[in-house]
């Protein structure tokens, strides 16, 4: 098994066609066919099901493509690191973030990182924490920001900050950032919250059980921007981290207040896989995320306490 065979496998698997892969790779079809046959002979099982319209990966083929993608990405990262020198970095970085964090942070990171490292290709993935963990372990993303992850031996986890959640309402309700609202009082509100599988919703429901409080949730949306929009239209109140509504509060569109007894708080961490070396480009991205978060906290844009 060699890198050329693995690369051929990946491209044929993606395109579903030997001829299309040959065109992409600028290699004759018979040569690609011989590579796949040699790989199948070595493994001892078919990697593709052949039919008149092309080639479809078998279950074994799908598993090998997943592993091959991870191997080829690591080889490319090693190559990029080898030709990088000093502060000049090349390569690519895939960064995973939960949707609420991506809305707050991704734009800032993208702007500054591309200015400082123009030869690095950035790719952002927005997904829930469990999906991001799965992608980290599969090697399809290089690093991720996660909410309250459980201990995981396959991940290196670095605490970043603790984030308080706030009650958010239309500006006309004049909630005050200096006047906390008791969690039990939320039972009187019409709430708009993420769905039951969302980590933010689970945290809120845990707090409600702790104080034996029943919440009236009239509408669900996993999108932070949708929740903001619904609240601004007077459909109810929601519970969100302050950075996600900071600009709307300043613009006079929304108002917010801290929640007490208890105060819903969640941890945000940086995570990388323990079975892969961190490339120079990924390390630069990690350093920049730490810097941006620290600056946002220092200027009260991101309200939280360092862990």
Residue pairs with C-beta under 8 A, 6 or more apart in sequence:
1 39
1 42
3 71
3 72
3 75
4 35
5 35
5 36
5 38
5 39
6 64
6 68
6 71
6 72
7 25
7 68
7 72
8 21
8 25
8 27
8 32
8 35
8 36
9 35
9 36
9 39
9 47
9 61
9 64
9 65
9 68
10 65
10 68
10 69
10 72
11 21
11 24
11 25
12 18
12 21
12 32
12 36
12 48
12 55
13 48
13 57
13 61
13 62
13 65
15 21
15 24
16 54
16 55
16 56
17 54
17 55
18 29
18 32
18 33
18 54
18 55
19 29
21 32
22 28
22 29
22 32
25 32
36 47
36 48
39 47
40 46
40 47
43 60
43 64
45 58
45 60
46 58
46 60
46 61
47 57
47 58
47 60
47 61
47 64
48 55
48 56
48 57
48 58
48 61
49 55
49 56
49 57
49 58
57 65
66 138
69 139
69 140
70 138
70 139
70 140
70 276
73 139
74 139
74 276
74 277
76 91
76 92
77 91
77 92
77 277
77 279
77 281
77 282
78 277
78 279
80 89
80 90
80 91
80 92
80 279
80 280
80 281
81 91
81 279
81 280
83 90
84 90
84 91
84 280
84 281
88 119
89 117
89 119
89 120
89 280
89 281
89 284
90 119
90 120
90 281
91 119
91 120
91 121
91 279
91 280
91 281
92 120
92 121
92 122
92 123
92 281
93 120
93 121
93 122
93 123
93 142
93 143
93 279
93 281
93 282
93 284
93 285
94 123
94 124
94 125
94 140
94 141
94 142
94 143
95 106
95 109
95 122
95 123
95 124
95 125
95 141
95 142
95 143
95 144
95 145
95 285
95 289
96 124
96 125
96 126
96 127
96 132
96 135
96 136
96 141
96 143
96 144
96 145
97 105
97 106
97 124
97 125
97 126
97 132
97 144
97 145
98 126
98 127
98 128
98 129
98 132
98 145
98 146
98 147
98 199
99 126
99 127
99 128
99 222
99 223
99 224
100 200
100 224
100 240
100 241
100 244
101 145
101 268
102 124
102 126
103 224
103 225
103 244
104 241
104 243
104 244
104 296
104 302
105 145
105 289
105 292
105 293
105 296
106 124
106 126
108 292
108 296
109 122
109 285
109 288
109 289
109 292
110 122
110 124
112 288
112 292
113 120
113 122
113 284
113 285
113 288
114 120
114 122
116 284
116 288
117 281
117 284
120 281
120 284
122 285
125 132
125 135
125 141
127 135
128 197
128 198
128 199
129 144
129 146
129 147
129 148
129 149
129 199
132 141
132 144
132 146
132 271
133 144
133 146
133 149
133 152
133 155
133 271
135 141
135 144
136 143
136 144
136 155
136 271
136 272
136 273
137 154
137 155
137 273
139 273
139 276
142 272
142 278
142 279
142 282
142 285
143 270
143 271
143 272
143 278
143 282
143 285
143 286
144 270
144 271
144 272
145 160
145 268
145 269
145 270
145 271
145 289
146 157
146 268
146 269
146 270
146 271
147 199
147 200
147 266
147 267
147 268
148 199
148 203
148 266
148 267
149 155
149 157
149 269
149 271
153 274
154 273
154 274
154 275
155 271
155 272
155 273
155 274
156 271
156 272
156 273
156 274
157 269
157 270
157 271
158 269
158 270
158 271
159 267
159 269
159 307
160 267
160 268
160 269
160 270
160 289
160 290
160 293
160 307
161 267
161 268
161 293
161 297
161 302
161 304
161 305
161 306
161 307
162 265
162 266
162 267
162 268
162 304
162 305
162 307
163 241
163 265
163 266
163 267
163 268
163 302
163 303
163 304
164 241
164 242
164 258
164 259
164 263
164 264
164 265
164 303
164 304
165 200
165 203
165 204
165 239
165 240
165 241
165 259
165 263
165 264
165 265
165 266
166 177
166 239
166 240
166 241
166 242
166 245
166 256
166 257
166 258
166 259
167 175
167 181
167 186
167 189
167 237
167 238
167 239
167 256
167 257
167 258
167 259
168 175
168 227
168 228
168 231
168 237
168 238
168 239
168 240
168 245
168 254
168 255
168 256
169 175
169 231
169 237
169 254
169 255
169 256
169 257
170 231
170 232
170 234
170 253
170 254
170 255
171 249
171 252
171 253
171 254
171 255
172 234
173 237
173 255
174 255
175 181
175 255
175 256
175 257
176 255
176 257
177 249
177 256
177 257
177 258
179 257
180 257
180 258
180 259
180 260
180 263
181 257
181 258
181 259
181 260
182 259
182 260
182 261
183 207
183 208
183 211
183 213
183 259
183 260
183 261
183 262
183 263
183 264
184 211
184 213
184 261
186 208
186 213
186 215
186 239
186 259
187 213
187 214
187 215
187 216
189 215
189 216
189 236
189 237
190 216
190 218
190 235
190 236
190 237
191 215
191 216
191 217
191 218
191 236
191 237
191 238
191 239
192 217
192 218
192 219
192 220
192 221
192 227
192 230
192 231
192 235
192 236
192 237
192 238
193 200
193 201
193 204
193 215
193 217
193 220
193 227
193 238
193 239
194 200
194 201
194 220
194 221
194 222
194 227
195 201
195 220
195 221
195 222
196 202
196 205
198 222
199 266
200 239
200 240
200 266
203 264
203 266
204 215
204 239
204 264
205 215
207 213
207 262
207 264
208 214
208 215
210 262
211 261
211 262
218 235
218 236
219 230
219 235
219 236
221 227
221 230
224 240
224 244
227 238
227 240
228 238
228 240
228 244
228 245
228 248
228 254
230 236
230 238
231 237
231 238
231 254
232 248
232 253
232 254
239 259
239 264
241 302
241 303
242 256
242 302
242 303
243 296
243 301
243 302
243 303
245 254
245 256
246 301
248 254
249 255
249 256
267 307
268 304
270 286
270 289
270 290
272 278
272 282
272 286
278 286
293 302
294 306
295 301
296 302
297 303
297 304
297 306
